[in-house]
Amino acid sequence: MSRAQAERVIKTIISEIVEECVKMGHSFSETLVAFMVKAVVLHPTNGFNVDRTLSIQDIQRLKQ
C-alpha cells in the first residue's frame, strides 16, 4: 500500500468515527479523533503493529 493510499484509509476511518459519534449525539473535531486514533494505534497494549498495513480486522477494532 502506498503512502497516499494509507493516508486515504486513515482519513476514511477518522471520518467514519466522527460520523458514528454524531449519530450518538456527540460532536468531536476530526483533529481530536485523529489524535485518539494515533494514540490507540501506537499504545502497545492495543496490539496494533505499526510496521504493517492495517488489516480489515484492525480497522474494525479501531472503529470500535
C-alpha positions as CSV (number, residue, x, y, z in Angstrom):
1,M,0.0,0.0,0.0
2,S,1.4,3.4,-1.0
3,R,1.7,6.2,1.5
4,A,-1.2,8.1,-0.4
5,Q,-3.4,5.0,-0.1
6,A,-2.6,4.6,3.6
7,E,-3.5,8.3,4.2
8,R,-6.8,7.9,2.4
9,V,-7.6,4.8,4.5
10,I,-6.8,6.7,7.7
11,K,-8.8,9.7,6.7
12,T,-11.8,7.4,5.9
13,I,-11.5,5.8,9.3
14,I,-11.4,9.2,11.0
15,S,-14.5,10.4,9.0
16,E,-16.4,7.2,9.9
17,I,-15.6,7.6,13.6
18,V,-16.7,11.2,13.5
19,E,-20.0,10.2,11.8
20,E,-20.7,7.5,14.3
21,C,-20.1,10.0,17.1
22,V,-22.6,12.4,15.6
23,K,-25.1,9.6,15.3
24,M,-24.7,9.0,19.1
25,G,-25.2,12.7,19.8
26,H,-21.5,13.7,20.3
27,S,-19.5,16.2,18.3
28,F,-15.8,15.8,18.0
29,S,-13.4,17.5,15.6
30,E,-11.5,15.4,13.1
31,T,-8.3,16.6,14.7
32,L,-9.3,15.2,18.1
33,V,-10.4,11.9,16.5
34,A,-7.1,11.7,14.5
35,F,-5.1,12.2,17.7
36,M,-7.1,9.5,19.5
37,V,-6.7,7.1,16.6
38,K,-3.0,7.6,16.6
39,A,-2.8,7.2,20.4
40,V,-4.8,3.9,20.2
41,V,-2.7,2.5,17.4
42,L,0.6,3.4,19.0
43,H,-0.2,2.2,22.5
44,P,1.5,-1.3,22.8
45,T,-1.3,-2.9,24.8
46,N,-3.8,-2.4,22.0
47,G,-1.9,-4.9,19.8
48,F,-1.6,-2.9,16.6
49,N,1.5,-3.5,14.5
50,V,2.7,-0.1,13.2
51,D,5.2,-1.9,10.8
52,R,2.5,-3.3,8.6
53,T,-0.7,-2.3,6.9
54,L,-3.9,-2.3,9.0
55,S,-6.0,-5.4,8.3
56,I,-9.7,-5.3,7.9
57,Q,-10.0,-6.7,11.5
58,D,-7.6,-4.0,12.7
59,I,-9.8,-1.3,11.1
60,Q,-12.9,-2.8,12.7
61,R,-11.3,-2.9,16.1
62,L,-10.1,0.7,15.8
63,K,-13.5,1.9,14.9
64,Q,-15.0,0.2,17.9
